């Protein structure tokens, strides 16, 4: 079973927590980059192969970051990491940035993201083979020569399976699919830079307004949009107020230089 959640959904955090709490057995949770030109997350690697080979024993929750303004203030994976590891910042960060494996809602392992979906698949199968005998280990001869998969520090050890090796997944030459790899949190593609605004328009005054009058308009705007005014609101309003205040300050710097005879 696969579920895809989106950063732009206001309820993404609550939906993620609900999936983690309600899913029995093994569950994979991770973040993915998602854009209009990309295939659906569940159709990409390593998720498609995991579903095809191990869908009977592994569920997946893919949290898609579209890089839009609607979702840029949300951090559902970071919130989940903090919830699962309230006393360990390192464990919480690892859970939020890697492939998090849970059993009955409890974290059992984290696999680091390696760089390509095919390398990730090898290490995910290795980790899964240690958690259930129903997933055979990958061929050691095909092990990518990069970073190892690391179990979560608080996870109890699990016996490795004695089953036969699965068909070698192997590493492949890099392809266009590598652009759909699952980067760690903090590497999201930022939204396009907005066009530069005219500083006089930002301050709501006409070019050539006397300096004292311009200063009064500037101070009134700063007081109106200061982050302290929205301290009681949700975090996304704090961030928006900070952006608007920064925009006003930058505009005032240009206007003040112009009215003071600067360049």
Number of C-alpha atoms within 10 A of each C-alpha: 13 16 14 16 20 21 25 18 12 12 13 21 20 11 15 22 16 12 16 21 12 10 16 16 13 21 24 23 23 23 28 23 22 22 16 7 6 13 12 13 25 19 12 17 20 20 21 15 16 20 19 9 13 17 15 12 17 22 21 24 21 22 23 22 22 21 19 16 13 13 19 18 16 20 16 23 26 18 17 21 22 19 12 16 17 11 10 11 12 13 18 21 19 21 27 24 23 24 23 26 27 23 17 14 19 16 24 22 29 27 26 22 23 22 16 22 22 23 22 24 23 24 23 25 21 23 24 26 22 19 21 16 14 15 24 21 25 24 17 12 8 13 17 17 8 9 13 14 20 14 18 19 13 11 13 11 13 13 11 17 18 13 12 11 14 13 10 14 16 16 17 11 7 11 9 7 14 14 14 20 23 29 21 21 19 9 11 18 15 12 11 9 6 6 6 6 10 12 20 18 11 17 22 13 16 11 13 11 13 12 15 11 10 22 16 11 15 22 14 12 18 19 12 13 19 17 20 13 13 16 12 10 11 9 13 15 16 19 15 15 21 16 15 17 19 15 16 20 19 13 19 21 11 16 25 16 12 14 16 11 8 9 7
